[in-house]
Amino acid sequence: MIVWIRVVAPAADVSPLQWLASDEDEAREKAAGVASEAAESVEPEAARTEAEVGDTDPVQAIEDALGVEGLEILEIPLSPNRLWELVEAAKGKS
């Protein structure tokens, strides 16, 4: 069985002032380190791992990473089953 793991770390450690000034560099660097470390920790178990830095909004980071047109996550926390339902519903609309 081929396992593909995608780790998305949102650049969420941004103050409102940093966000307004579009100064997210430090938060993005920190998120990149977190994503890489997480991907490396599962690498022996997975056939393929990918790490990336996402949006400053964790929900937007998930939506962007999944890349499903029309996907809108309006509830958190979200179980894997519920996420699957939302993805399938979004796919059915497009």
PDB file of N, CA, C and O in Angstrom:
ATOM      1  N   MET A   1       0.842  -1.176   0.000  1.00  0.00           N
ATOM      2  CA  MET A   1       0.000   0.000   0.000  1.00  0.00           C
ATOM      3  C   MET A   1       0.890   1.242   0.000  1.00  0.00           C
ATOM      4  O   MET A   1       1.846   1.331   0.770  1.00  0.00           O
ATOM      5  N   ILE A   2       0.570   2.187  -0.861  1.00  0.00           N
ATOM      6  CA  ILE A   2       1.304   3.441  -0.929  1.00  0.00           C
ATOM      7  C   ILE A   2       0.629   4.445  -0.007  1.00  0.00           C
ATOM      8  O   ILE A   2      -0.585   4.645  -0.053  1.00  0.00           O
ATOM      9  N   VAL A   3       1.436   5.062   0.820  1.00  0.00           N
ATOM     10  CA  VAL A   3       0.932   6.061   1.755  1.00  0.00           C
ATOM     11  C   VAL A   3       1.520   7.407   1.372  1.00  0.00           C
ATOM     12  O   VAL A   3       2.730   7.533   1.178  1.00  0.00           O
ATOM     13  N   TRP A   4       0.674   8.398   1.266  1.00  0.00           N
ATOM     14  CA  TRP A   4       1.110   9.747   0.969  1.00  0.00           C
ATOM     15  C   TRP A   4       0.652  10.633   2.105  1.00  0.00           C
ATOM     16  O   TRP A   4      -0.538  10.692   2.417  1.00  0.00           O
ATOM     17  N   ILE A   5       1.594  11.320   2.722  1.00  0.00           N
ATOM     18  CA  ILE A   5       1.278  12.194   3.852  1.00  0.00           C
ATOM     19  C   ILE A   5       1.670  13.617   3.487  1.00  0.00           C
ATOM     20  O   ILE A   5       2.793  13.887   3.062  1.00  0.00           O
ATOM     21  N   ARG A   6       0.725  14.503   3.662  1.00  0.00           N
ATOM     22  CA  ARG A   6       0.966  15.924   3.393  1.00  0.00           C
ATOM     23  C   ARG A   6       0.812  16.680   4.695  1.00  0.00           C
ATOM     24  O   ARG A   6      -0.252  16.650   5.314  1.00  0.00           O
ATOM     25  N   VAL A   7       1.858  17.352   5.111  1.00  0.00           N
ATOM     26  CA  VAL A   7       1.860  18.119   6.353  1.00  0.00           C
ATOM     27  C   VAL A   7       1.744  19.586   5.991  1.00  0.00           C
ATOM     28  O   VAL A   7       2.550  20.113   5.224  1.00  0.00           O
ATOM     29  N   VAL A   8       0.740  20.239   6.547  1.00  0.00           N
ATOM     30  CA  VAL A   8       0.550  21.676   6.316  1.00  0.00           C
ATOM     31  C   VAL A   8       0.588  22.370   7.672  1.00  0.00           C
ATOM     32  O   VAL A   8      -0.228  22.093   8.551  1.00  0.00           O
ATOM     33  N   ALA A   9       1.533  23.261   7.825  1.00  0.00           N
ATOM     34  CA  ALA A   9       1.637  24.032   9.061  1.00  0.00           C
ATOM     35  C   ALA A   9       1.228  25.463   8.749  1.00  0.00           C
ATOM     36  O   ALA A   9       1.899  26.139   7.969  1.00  0.00           O
ATOM     37  N   PRO A  10       0.137  25.935   9.345  1.00  0.00           N
ATOM     38  CA  PRO A  10      -0.275  27.311   9.085  1.00  0.00           C
ATOM     39  C   PRO A  10       0.708  28.297   9.711  1.00  0.00           C
ATOM     40  O   PRO A  10       1.226  28.060  10.802  1.00  0.00           O
ATOM     41  N   ALA A  11       0.951  29.368   9.037  1.00  0.00           N
ATOM     42  CA  ALA A  11       1.806  30.435   9.573  1.00  0.00           C
ATOM     43  C   ALA A  11       0.956  31.279  10.517  1.00  0.00           C
ATOM     44  O   ALA A  11       0.709  32.458  10.266  1.00  0.00           O
ATOM     45  N   ALA A  12       0.517  30.657  11.600  1.00  0.00           N
ATOM     46  CA  ALA A  12      -0.511  31.254  12.457  1.00  0.00           C
ATOM     47  C   ALA A  12       0.031  32.124  13.578  1.00  0.00           C
ATOM     48  O   ALA A  12      -0.747  32.777  14.274  1.00  0.00           O
ATOM     49  N   ASP A  13       1.325  32.150  13.770  1.00  0.00           N
ATOM     50  CA  ASP A  13       1.890  32.934  14.866  1.00  0.00           C
ATOM     51  C   ASP A  13       2.143  34.364  14.396  1.00  0.00           C
ATOM     52  O   ASP A  13       3.279  34.838  14.375  1.00  0.00           O
ATOM     53  N   VAL A  14       1.051  35.040  14.018  1.00  0.00           N
ATOM     54  CA  VAL A  14       1.143  36.392  13.475  1.00  0.00           C
ATOM     55  C   VAL A  14       0.239  37.313  14.282  1.00  0.00           C
ATOM     56  O   VAL A  14      -0.950  37.041  14.452  1.00  0.00           O
ATOM     57  N   SER A  15       0.812  38.404  14.778  1.00  0.00           N
ATOM     58  CA  SER A  15       0.007  39.363  15.527  1.00  0.00           C
ATOM     59  C   SER A  15      -0.863  40.151  14.558  1.00  0.00           C
ATOM     60  O   SER A  15      -0.569  40.205  13.363  1.00  0.00           O
ATOM     61  N   PRO A  16      -1.933  40.764  15.062  1.00  0.00           N
ATOM     62  CA  PRO A  16      -2.773  41.585  14.168  1.00  0.00           C
ATOM     63  C   PRO A  16      -1.977  42.688  13.463  1.00  0.00           C
ATOM     64  O   PRO A  16      -2.234  42.984  12.296  1.00  0.00           O
ATOM     65  N   LEU A  17      -1.013  43.296  14.162  1.00  0.00           N
ATOM     66  CA  LEU A  17      -0.209  44.350  13.542  1.00  0.00           C
ATOM     67  C   LEU A  17       0.678  43.770  12.431  1.00  0.00           C
ATOM     68  O   LEU A  17       0.810  44.368  11.364  1.00  0.00           O
ATOM     69  N   GLN A  18       1.285  42.598  12.688  1.00  0.00           N
ATOM     70  CA  GLN A  18       2.094  41.947  11.650  1.00  0.00           C
ATOM     71  C   GLN A  18       1.226  41.596  10.447  1.00  0.00           C
ATOM     72  O   GLN A  18       1.644  41.767   9.302  1.00  0.00           O
ATOM     73  N   TRP A  19       0.019  41.107  10.710  1.00  0.00           N
ATOM     74  CA  TRP A  19      -0.881  40.735   9.620  1.00  0.00           C
ATOM     75  C   TRP A  19      -1.233  41.956   8.774  1.00  0.00           C
ATOM     76  O   TRP A  19      -1.214  41.893   7.545  1.00  0.00           O
ATOM     77  N   LEU A  20      -1.555  43.065   9.438  1.00  0.00           N
ATOM     78  CA  LEU A  20      -1.899  44.289   8.714  1.00  0.00           C
ATOM     79  C   LEU A  20      -0.713  44.798   7.882  1.00  0.00           C
ATOM     80  O   LEU A  20      -0.897  45.350   6.797  1.00  0.00           O
ATOM     81  N   ALA A  21       0.484  44.610   8.397  1.00  0.00           N
ATOM     82  CA  ALA A  21       1.683  45.082   7.696  1.00  0.00           C
ATOM     83  C   ALA A  21       2.231  44.038   6.729  1.00  0.00           C
ATOM     84  O   ALA A  21       3.281  44.241   6.120  1.00  0.00           O
ATOM     85  N   SER A  22       1.519  42.919   6.589  1.00  0.00           N
ATOM     86  CA  SER A  22       1.961  41.810   5.739  1.00  0.00           C
ATOM     87  C   SER A  22       3.360  41.326   6.131  1.00  0.00           C
ATOM     88  O   SER A  22       4.159  40.953   5.272  1.00  0.00           O
ATOM     89  N   ASP A  23       3.644  41.338   7.431  1.00  0.00           N
ATOM     90  CA  ASP A  23       4.947  40.926   7.946  1.00  0.00           C
ATOM     91  C   ASP A  23       4.815  39.523   8.556  1.00  0.00           C
ATOM     92  O   ASP A  23       4.755  39.359   9.774  1.00  0.00           O
ATOM     93  N   GLU A  24       4.772  38.528   7.679  1.00  0.00           N
ATOM     94  CA  GLU A  24       4.553  37.154   8.115  1.00  0.00           C
ATOM     95  C   GLU A  24       5.805  36.290   7.986  1.00  0.00           C
ATOM     96  O   GLU A  24       5.746  35.082   8.215  1.00  0.00           O
ATOM     97  N   ASP A  25       6.927  36.891   7.625  1.00  0.00           N
ATOM     98  CA  ASP A  25       8.136  36.123   7.334  1.00  0.00           C
ATOM     99  C   ASP A  25       8.571  35.224   8.488  1.00  0.00           C
ATOM    100  O   ASP A  25       8.844  34.041   8.288  1.00  0.00           O
ATOM    101  N   GLU A  26       8.634  35.783   9.692  1.00  0.00           N
ATOM    102  CA  GLU A  26       9.076  35.006  10.846  1.00  0.00           C
ATOM    103  C   GLU A  26       8.117  33.849  11.126  1.00  0.00           C
ATOM    104  O   GLU A  26       8.553  32.733  11.406  1.00  0.00           O
ATOM    105  N   ALA A  27       6.827  34.112  11.050  1.00  0.00           N
ATOM    106  CA  ALA A  27       5.832  33.065  11.287  1.00  0.00           C
ATOM    107  C   ALA A  27       5.930  31.979  10.218  1.00  0.00           C
ATOM    108  O   ALA A  27       5.777  30.796  10.524  1.00  0.00           O
ATOM    109  N   ARG A  28       6.182  32.363   8.977  1.00  0.00           N
ATOM    110  CA  ARG A  28       6.317  31.389   7.890  1.00  0.00           C
ATOM    111  C   ARG A  28       7.571  30.535   8.067  1.00  0.00           C
ATOM    112  O   ARG A  28       7.538  29.336   7.793  1.00  0.00           O
ATOM    113  N   GLU A  29       8.683  31.137   8.523  1.00  0.00           N
ATOM    114  CA  GLU A  29       9.901  30.372   8.785  1.00  0.00           C
ATOM    115  C   GLU A  29       9.665  29.348   9.887  1.00  0.00           C
ATOM    116  O   GLU A  29      10.083  28.195   9.774  1.00  0.00           O
ATOM    117  N   LYS A  30       8.993  29.775  10.955  1.00  0.00           N
ATOM    118  CA  LYS A  30       8.699  28.878  12.069  1.00  0.00           C
ATOM    119  C   LYS A  30       7.787  27.737  11.601  1.00  0.00           C
ATOM    120  O   LYS A  30       8.008  26.579  11.956  1.00  0.00           O
ATOM    121  N   ALA A  31       6.782  28.058  10.819  1.00  0.00           N
ATOM    122  CA  ALA A  31       5.858  27.040  10.310  1.00  0.00           C
ATOM    123  C   ALA A  31       6.577  26.063   9.377  1.00  0.00           C
ATOM    124  O   ALA A  31       6.280  24.869   9.385  1.00  0.00           O
ATOM    125  N   ALA A  32       7.510  26.558   8.583  1.00  0.00           N
ATOM    126  CA  ALA A  32       8.267  25.683   7.682  1.00  0.00           C
ATOM    127  C   ALA A  32       9.080  24.676   8.487  1.00  0.00           C
ATOM    128  O   ALA A  32       9.170  23.507   8.113  1.00  0.00           O
ATOM    129  N   GLY A  33       9.667  25.123   9.582  1.00  0.00           N
ATOM    130  CA  GLY A  33      10.417  24.211  10.451  1.00  0.00           C
ATOM    131  C   GLY A  33       9.523  23.157  11.073  1.00  0.00           C
ATOM    132  O   GLY A  33       9.887  21.983  11.136  1.00  0.00           O
ATOM    133  N   VAL A  34       8.351  23.575  11.534  1.00  0.00           N
ATOM    134  CA  VAL A  34       7.391  22.640  12.125  1.00  0.00           C
ATOM    135  C   VAL A  34       6.926  21.615  11.097  1.00  0.00           C
ATOM    136  O   VAL A  34       6.856  20.422  11.392  1.00  0.00           O
ATOM    137  N   ALA A  35       6.611  22.075   9.903  1.00  0.00           N
ATOM    138  CA  ALA A  35       6.132  21.173   8.847  1.00  0.00           C
ATOM    139  C   ALA A  35       7.216  20.172   8.457  1.00  0.00           C
ATOM    140  O   ALA A  35       6.934  18.984   8.302  1.00  0.00           O
ATOM    141  N   SER A  36       8.443  20.638   8.297  1.00  0.00           N
ATOM    142  CA  SER A  36       9.543  19.743   7.923  1.00  0.00           C
ATOM    143  C   SER A  36       9.807  18.707   9.003  1.00  0.00           C
ATOM    144  O   SER A  36      10.000  17.528   8.707  1.00  0.00           O
ATOM    145  N   GLU A  37       9.816  19.145  10.248  1.00  0.00           N
ATOM    146  CA  GLU A  37      10.050  18.225  11.360  1.00  0.00           C
ATOM    147  C   GLU A  37       8.950  17.159  11.428  1.00  0.00           C
ATOM    148  O   GLU A  37       9.232  15.980  11.643  1.00  0.00           O
ATOM    149  N   ALA A  38       7.713  17.579  11.246  1.00  0.00           N
ATOM    150  CA  ALA A  38       6.604  16.623  11.275  1.00  0.00           C
ATOM    151  C   ALA A  38       6.709  15.632  10.118  1.00  0.00           C
ATOM    152  O   ALA A  38       6.479  14.437  10.304  1.00  0.00           O
ATOM    153  N   ALA A  39       7.052  16.115   8.938  1.00  0.00           N
ATOM    154  CA  ALA A  39       7.179  15.238   7.771  1.00  0.00           C
ATOM    155  C   ALA A  39       8.314  14.238   7.961  1.00  0.00           C
ATOM    156  O   ALA A  39       8.176  13.067   7.609  1.00  0.00           O
ATOM    157  N   GLU A  40       9.426  14.691   8.512  1.00  0.00           N
ATOM    158  CA  GLU A  40      10.558  13.796   8.759  1.00  0.00           C
ATOM    159  C   GLU A  40      10.232  12.732   9.784  1.00  0.00           C
ATOM    160  O   GLU A  40      10.746  11.616   9.703  1.00  0.00           O
ATOM    161  N   SER A  41       9.383  13.059  10.754  1.00  0.00           N
ATOM    162  CA  SER A  41       9.060  12.090  11.805  1.00  0.00           C
ATOM    163  C   SER A  41       8.207  10.931  11.293  1.00  0.00           C
ATOM    164  O   SER A  41       8.196   9.865  11.907  1.00  0.00           O
ATOM    165  N   VAL A  42       7.499  11.115  10.192  1.00  0.00           N
ATOM    166  CA  VAL A  42       6.680  10.036   9.628  1.00  0.00           C
ATOM    167  C   VAL A  42       7.279   9.433   8.373  1.00  0.00           C
ATOM    168  O   VAL A  42       6.751   8.461   7.834  1.00  0.00           O
ATOM    169  N   GLU A  43       8.386  10.007   7.900  1.00  0.00           N
ATOM    170  CA  GLU A  43       8.958   9.584   6.625  1.00  0.00           C
ATOM    171  C   GLU A  43       9.227   8.083   6.521  1.00  0.00           C
ATOM    172  O   GLU A  43       8.928   7.503   5.477  1.00  0.00           O
ATOM    173  N   PRO A  44       9.776   7.423   7.544  1.00  0.00           N
ATOM    174  CA  PRO A  44      10.003   5.982   7.395  1.00  0.00           C
ATOM    175  C   PRO A  44       8.708   5.183   7.201  1.00  0.00           C
ATOM    176  O   PRO A  44       8.728   4.086   6.644  1.00  0.00           O
ATOM    177  N   GLU A  45       7.604   5.733   7.657  1.00  0.00           N
ATOM    178  CA  GLU A  45       6.319   5.045   7.567  1.00  0.00           C
ATOM    179  C   GLU A  45       5.607   5.313   6.241  1.00  0.00           C
ATOM    180  O   GLU A  45       4.728   4.553   5.836  1.00  0.00           O
ATOM    181  N   ALA A  46       5.987   6.383   5.581  1.00  0.00           N
ATOM    182  CA  ALA A  46       5.256   6.792   4.383  1.00  0.00           C
ATOM    183  C   ALA A  46       6.099   6.602   3.124  1.00  0.00           C
ATOM    184  O   ALA A  46       7.325   6.712   3.155  1.00  0.00           O
ATOM    185  N   ALA A  47       5.432   6.322   2.047  1.00  0.00           N
ATOM    186  CA  ALA A  47       6.110   6.220   0.762  1.00  0.00           C
ATOM    187  C   ALA A  47       6.457   7.618   0.248  1.00  0.00           C
ATOM    188  O   ALA A  47       7.425   7.792  -0.492  1.00  0.00           O
ATOM    189  N   ARG A  48       5.672   8.595   0.641  1.00  0.00           N
ATOM    190  CA  ARG A  48       5.904   9.961   0.177  1.00  0.00           C
ATOM    191  C   ARG A  48       5.406  10.940   1.230  1.00  0.00           C
ATOM    192  O   ARG A  48       4.282  10.816   1.717  1.00  0.00           O
ATOM    193  N   THR A  49       6.233  11.904   1.578  1.00  0.00           N
ATOM    194  CA  THR A  49       5.804  12.969   2.479  1.00  0.00           C
ATOM    195  C   THR A  49       6.064  14.305   1.810  1.00  0.00           C
ATOM    196  O   THR A  49       6.995  14.457   1.019  1.00  0.00           O
ATOM    197  N   GLU A  50       5.237  15.248   2.139  1.00  0.00           N
ATOM    198  CA  GLU A  50       5.354  16.593   1.591  1.00  0.00           C
ATOM    199  C   GLU A  50       5.046  17.564   2.706  1.00  0.00           C
ATOM    200  O   GLU A  50       4.069  17.383   3.433  1.00  0.00           O
ATOM    201  N   ALA A  51       5.861  18.591   2.853  1.00  0.00           N
ATOM    202  CA  ALA A  51       5.636  19.595   3.891  1.00  0.00           C
ATOM    203  C   ALA A  51       5.498  20.960   3.242  1.00  0.00           C
ATOM    204  O   ALA A  51       6.210  21.292   2.294  1.00  0.00           O
ATOM    205  N   GLU A  52       4.578  21.736   3.762  1.00  0.00           N
ATOM    206  CA  GLU A  52       4.386  23.082   3.226  1.00  0.00           C
ATOM    207  C   GLU A  52       3.883  24.022   4.300  1.00  0.00           C
ATOM    208  O   GLU A  52       3.355  23.599   5.329  1.00  0.00           O
ATOM    209  N   VAL A  53       4.057  25.299   4.040  1.00  0.00           N
ATOM    210  CA  VAL A  53       3.548  26.342   4.924  1.00  0.00           C
ATOM    211  C   VAL A  53       2.240  26.827   4.336  1.00  0.00           C
ATOM    212  O   VAL A  53       2.145  27.112   3.142  1.00  0.00           O
ATOM    213  N   GLY A  54       1.228  26.918   5.194  1.00  0.00           N
ATOM    214  CA  GLY A  54      -0.082  27.351   4.735  1.00  0.00           C
ATOM    215  C   GLY A  54      -0.396  28.777   5.122  1.00  0.00           C
ATOM    216  O   GLY A  54       0.441  29.496   5.669  1.00  0.00           O
ATOM    217  N   ASP A  55      -1.600  29.163   4.830  1.00  0.00           N
ATOM    218  CA  ASP A  55      -2.121  30.492   5.145  1.00  0.00           C
ATOM    219  C   ASP A  55      -2.022  30.767   6.639  1.00  0.00           C
ATOM    220  O   ASP A  55      -1.853  29.837   7.427  1.00  0.00           O
ATOM    221  N   THR A  56      -2.124  32.021   7.035  1.00  0.00           N
ATOM    222  CA  THR A  56      -2.105  32.361   8.461  1.00  0.00           C
ATOM    223  C   THR A  56      -3.362  31.878   9.169  1.00  0.00           C
ATOM    224  O   THR A  56      -3.339  31.663  10.380  1.00  0.00           O
ATOM    225  N   ASP A  57      -4.441  31.707   8.446  1.00  0.00           N
ATOM    226  CA  ASP A  57      -5.687  31.157   8.991  1.00  0.00           C
ATOM    227  C   ASP A  57      -5.634  29.635   8.836  1.00  0.00           C
ATOM    228  O   ASP A  57      -5.603  29.138   7.710  1.00  0.00           O
ATOM    229  N   PRO A  58      -5.622  28.889   9.941  1.00  0.00           N
ATOM    230  CA  PRO A  58      -5.504  27.438   9.849  1.00  0.00           C
ATOM    231  C   PRO A  58      -6.581  26.779   8.978  1.00  0.00           C
ATOM    232  O   PRO A  58      -6.284  25.827   8.256  1.00  0.00           O
ATOM    233  N   VAL A  59      -7.803  27.262   9.034  1.00  0.00           N
ATOM    234  CA  VAL A  59      -8.878  26.681   8.227  1.00  0.00           C
ATOM    235  C   VAL A  59      -8.610  26.940   6.749  1.00  0.00           C
ATOM    236  O   VAL A  59      -8.787  26.049   5.918  1.00  0.00           O
ATOM    237  N   GLN A  60      -8.187  28.156   6.421  1.00  0.00           N
ATOM    238  CA  GLN A  60      -7.857  28.475   5.034  1.00  0.00           C
ATOM    239  C   GLN A  60      -6.671  27.637   4.555  1.00  0.00           C
ATOM    240  O   GLN A  60      -6.620  27.232   3.394  1.00  0.00           O
ATOM    241  N   ALA A  61      -5.722  27.380   5.452  1.00  0.00           N
ATOM    242  CA  ALA A  61      -4.562  26.550   5.105  1.00  0.00           C
ATOM    243  C   ALA A  61      -5.004  25.139   4.718  1.00  0.00           C
ATOM    244  O   ALA A  61      -4.465  24.553   3.780  1.00  0.00           O
ATOM    245  N   ILE A  62      -5.977  24.601   5.434  1.00  0.00           N
ATOM    246  CA  ILE A  62      -6.502  23.260   5.121  1.00  0.00           C
ATOM    247  C   ILE A  62      -7.221  23.279   3.779  1.00  0.00           C
ATOM    248  O   ILE A  62      -6.991  22.416   2.931  1.00  0.00           O
ATOM    249  N   GLU A  63      -8.092  24.264   3.591  1.00  0.00           N
ATOM    250  CA  GLU A  63      -8.827  24.365   2.317  1.00  0.00           C
ATOM    251  C   GLU A  63      -7.867  24.485   1.135  1.00  0.00           C
ATOM    252  O   GLU A  63      -8.052  23.829   0.110  1.00  0.00           O
ATOM    253  N   ASP A  64      -6.847  25.322   1.282  1.00  0.00           N
ATOM    254  CA  ASP A  64      -5.876  25.515   0.205  1.00  0.00           C
ATOM    255  C   ASP A  64      -5.098  24.232  -0.077  1.00  0.00           C
ATOM    256  O   ASP A  64      -4.880  23.876  -1.234  1.00  0.00           O
ATOM    257  N   ALA A  65      -4.685  23.545   0.976  1.00  0.00           N
ATOM    258  CA  ALA A  65      -3.887  22.328   0.808  1.00  0.00           C
ATOM    259  C   ALA A  65      -4.672  21.230   0.108  1.00  0.00           C
ATOM    260  O   ALA A  65      -4.109  20.467  -0.678  1.00  0.00           O
ATOM    261  N   LEU A  66      -5.960  21.144   0.386  1.00  0.00           N
ATOM    262  CA  LEU A  66      -6.773  20.099  -0.247  1.00  0.00           C
ATOM    263  C   LEU A  66      -7.051  20.428  -1.706  1.00  0.00           C
ATOM    264  O   LEU A  66      -7.220  19.523  -2.523  1.00  0.00           O
ATOM    265  N   GLY A  67      -7.099  21.697  -2.039  1.00  0.00           N
ATOM    266  CA  GLY A  67      -7.256  22.105  -3.436  1.00  0.00           C
ATOM    267  C   GLY A  67      -8.549  21.660  -4.093  1.00  0.00           C
ATOM    268  O   GLY A  67      -8.576  21.396  -5.295  1.00  0.00           O
ATOM    269  N   VAL A  68      -9.614  21.576  -3.324  1.00  0.00           N
ATOM    270  CA  VAL A  68     -10.912  21.167  -3.867  1.00  0.00           C
ATOM    271  C   VAL A  68     -11.752  22.420  -4.100  1.00  0.00           C
ATOM    272  O   VAL A  68     -12.082  23.141  -3.158  1.00  0.00           O
ATOM    273  N   GLU A  69     -12.092  22.668  -5.349  1.00  0.00           N
ATOM    274  CA  GLU A  69     -12.885  23.844  -5.678  1.00  0.00           C
ATOM    275  C   GLU A  69     -14.242  23.783  -4.977  1.00  0.00           C
ATOM    276  O   GLU A  69     -14.922  22.758  -5.015  1.00  0.00           O
ATOM    277  N   GLY A  70     -14.625  24.879  -4.343  1.00  0.00           N
ATOM    278  CA  GLY A  70     -15.914  24.953  -3.672  1.00  0.00           C
ATOM    279  C   GLY A  70     -15.907  24.451  -2.240  1.00  0.00           C
ATOM    280  O   GLY A  70     -16.933  24.524  -1.563  1.00  0.00           O
ATOM    281  N   LEU A  71     -14.765  23.938  -1.753  1.00  0.00           N
ATOM    282  CA  LEU A  71     -14.695  23.456  -0.374  1.00  0.00           C
ATOM    283  C   LEU A  71     -14.679  24.642   0.573  1.00  0.00           C
ATOM    284  O   LEU A  71     -13.851  25.545   0.449  1.00  0.00           O
ATOM    285  N   GLU A  72     -15.603  24.626   1.516  1.00  0.00           N
ATOM    286  CA  GLU A  72     -15.662  25.676   2.530  1.00  0.00           C
ATOM    287  C   GLU A  72     -15.873  25.006   3.881  1.00  0.00           C
ATOM    288  O   GLU A  72     -16.915  24.398   4.128  1.00  0.00           O
ATOM    289  N   ILE A  73     -14.890  25.121   4.739  1.00  0.00           N
ATOM    290  CA  ILE A  73     -14.961  24.528   6.071  1.00  0.00           C
ATOM    291  C   ILE A  73     -15.506  25.583   7.023  1.00  0.00           C
ATOM    292  O   ILE A  73     -14.904  26.640   7.213  1.00  0.00           O
ATOM    293  N   LEU A  74     -16.639  25.283   7.609  1.00  0.00           N
ATOM    294  CA  LEU A  74     -17.287  26.241   8.498  1.00  0.00           C
ATOM    295  C   LEU A  74     -17.343  25.758   9.938  1.00  0.00           C
ATOM    296  O   LEU A  74     -17.889  26.442  10.804  1.00  0.00           O
ATOM    297  N   GLU A  75     -16.781  24.584  10.197  1.00  0.00           N
ATOM    298  CA  GLU A  75     -16.845  24.032  11.547  1.00  0.00           C
ATOM    299  C   GLU A  75     -15.487  23.485  11.960  1.00  0.00           C
ATOM    300  O   GLU A  75     -14.797  22.837  11.173  1.00  0.00           O
ATOM    301  N   ILE A  76     -15.125  23.750  13.174  1.00  0.00           N
ATOM    302  CA  ILE A  76     -13.892  23.244  13.762  1.00  0.00           C
ATOM    303  C   ILE A  76     -14.221  22.942  15.216  1.00  0.00           C
ATOM    304  O   ILE A  76     -14.908  23.749  15.841  1.00  0.00           O
ATOM    305  N   PRO A  77     -13.779  21.841  15.786  1.00  0.00           N
ATOM    306  CA  PRO A  77     -12.942  20.798  15.212  1.00  0.00           C
ATOM    307  C   PRO A  77     -13.704  19.971  14.184  1.00  0.00           C
ATOM    308  O   PRO A  77     -14.932  20.005  14.105  1.00  0.00           O
ATOM    309  N   LEU A  78     -12.938  19.236  13.411  1.00  0.00           N
ATOM    310  CA  LEU A  78     -13.489  18.499  12.285  1.00  0.00           C
ATOM    311  C   LEU A  78     -12.934  17.082  12.296  1.00  0.00           C
ATOM    312  O   LEU A  78     -11.718  16.888  12.289  1.00  0.00           O
ATOM    313  N   SER A  79     -13.807  16.108  12.313  1.00  0.00           N
ATOM    314  CA  SER A  79     -13.349  14.714  12.275  1.00  0.00           C
ATOM    315  C   SER A  79     -12.943  14.359  10.849  1.00  0.00           C
ATOM    316  O   SER A  79     -13.416  14.994   9.906  1.00  0.00           O
ATOM    317  N   PRO A  80     -12.085  13.369  10.670  1.00  0.00           N
ATOM    318  CA  PRO A  80     -11.727  12.945   9.315  1.00  0.00           C
ATOM    319  C   PRO A  80     -12.951  12.566   8.474  1.00  0.00           C
ATOM    320  O   PRO A  80     -13.007  12.868   7.282  1.00  0.00           O
ATOM    321  N   ASN A  81     -13.924  11.907   9.096  1.00  0.00           N
ATOM    322  CA  ASN A  81     -15.136  11.527   8.362  1.00  0.00           C
ATOM    323  C   ASN A  81     -15.917  12.750   7.889  1.00  0.00           C
ATOM    324  O   ASN A  81     -16.421  12.777   6.766  1.00  0.00           O
ATOM    325  N   ARG A  82     -16.015  13.754   8.747  1.00  0.00           N
ATOM    326  CA  ARG A  82     -16.752  14.961   8.369  1.00  0.00           C
ATOM    327  C   ARG A  82     -16.007  15.715   7.270  1.00  0.00           C
ATOM    328  O   ARG A  82     -16.629  16.253   6.354  1.00  0.00           O
ATOM    329  N   LEU A  83     -14.679  15.757   7.358  1.00  0.00           N
ATOM    330  CA  LEU A  83     -13.892  16.400   6.313  1.00  0.00           C
ATOM    331  C   LEU A  83     -14.107  15.688   4.983  1.00  0.00           C
ATOM    332  O   LEU A  83     -14.254  16.334   3.945  1.00  0.00           O
ATOM    333  N   TRP A  84     -14.126  14.361   5.013  1.00  0.00           N
ATOM    334  CA  TRP A  84     -14.368  13.572   3.791  1.00  0.00           C
ATOM    335  C   TRP A  84     -15.729  13.930   3.199  1.00  0.00           C
ATOM    336  O   TRP A  84     -15.857  14.099   1.987  1.00  0.00           O
ATOM    337  N   GLU A  85     -16.748  14.045   4.058  1.00  0.00           N
ATOM    338  CA  GLU A  85     -18.095  14.401   3.592  1.00  0.00           C
ATOM    339  C   GLU A  85     -18.091  15.774   2.923  1.00  0.00           C
ATOM    340  O   GLU A  85     -18.702  15.955   1.870  1.00  0.00           O
ATOM    341  N   LEU A  86     -17.399  16.745   3.536  1.00  0.00           N
ATOM    342  CA  LEU A  86     -17.345  18.089   2.965  1.00  0.00           C
ATOM    343  C   LEU A  86     -16.624  18.103   1.620  1.00  0.00           C
ATOM    344  O   LEU A  86     -17.051  18.785   0.689  1.00  0.00           O
ATOM    345  N   VAL A  87     -15.533  17.353   1.522  1.00  0.00           N
ATOM    346  CA  VAL A  87     -14.796  17.272   0.257  1.00  0.00           C
ATOM    347  C   VAL A  87     -15.653  16.645  -0.823  1.00  0.00           C
ATOM    348  O   VAL A  87     -15.712  17.155  -1.942  1.00  0.00           O
ATOM    349  N   GLU A  88     -16.319  15.547  -0.504  1.00  0.00           N
ATOM    350  CA  GLU A  88     -17.169  14.870  -1.487  1.00  0.00           C
ATOM    351  C   GLU A  88     -18.330  15.775  -1.915  1.00  0.00           C
ATOM    352  O   GLU A  88     -18.688  15.803  -3.093  1.00  0.00           O
ATOM    353  N   ALA A  89     -18.914  16.507  -0.978  1.00  0.00           N
ATOM    354  CA  ALA A  89     -20.004  17.422  -1.316  1.00  0.00           C
ATOM    355  C   ALA A  89     -19.502  18.541  -2.230  1.00  0.00           C
ATOM    356  O   ALA A  89     -20.196  18.924  -3.171  1.00  0.00           O
ATOM    357  N   ALA A  90     -18.308  19.068  -1.966  1.00  0.00           N
ATOM    358  CA  ALA A  90     -17.747  20.129  -2.803  1.00  0.00           C
ATOM    359  C   ALA A  90     -17.455  19.595  -4.203  1.00  0.00           C
ATOM    360  O   ALA A  90     -17.684  20.293  -5.191  1.00  0.00           O
ATOM    361  N   LYS A  91     -16.957  18.374  -4.294  1.00  0.00           N
ATOM    362  CA  LYS A  91     -16.680  17.772  -5.597  1.00  0.00           C
ATOM    363  C   LYS A  91     -17.968  17.575  -6.391  1.00  0.00           C
ATOM    364  O   LYS A  91     -17.982  17.728  -7.612  1.00  0.00           O
ATOM    365  N   GLY A  92     -19.053  17.232  -5.686  1.00  0.00           N
ATOM    366  CA  GLY A  92     -20.341  17.025  -6.347  1.00  0.00           C
ATOM    367  C   GLY A  92     -20.922  18.311  -6.901  1.00  0.00           C
ATOM    368  O   GLY A  92     -21.688  18.278  -7.864  1.00  0.00           O
ATOM    369  N   LYS A  93     -20.568  19.448  -6.307  1.00  0.00           N
ATOM    370  CA  LYS A  93     -21.088  20.746  -6.761  1.00  0.00           C
ATOM    371  C   LYS A  93     -20.350  21.265  -7.986  1.00  0.00           C
ATOM    372  O   LYS A  93     -20.913  22.023  -8.777  1.00  0.00           O
ATOM    373  N   SER A  94     -19.077  20.858  -8.150  1.00  0.00           N
ATOM    374  CA  SER A  94     -18.311  21.419  -9.273  1.00  0.00           C
ATOM    375  C   SER A  94     -18.372  20.584 -10.512  1.00  0.00           C
ATOM    376  O   SER A  94     -17.774  20.940 -11.527  1.00  0.00           O
TER     377      SER A  94
END
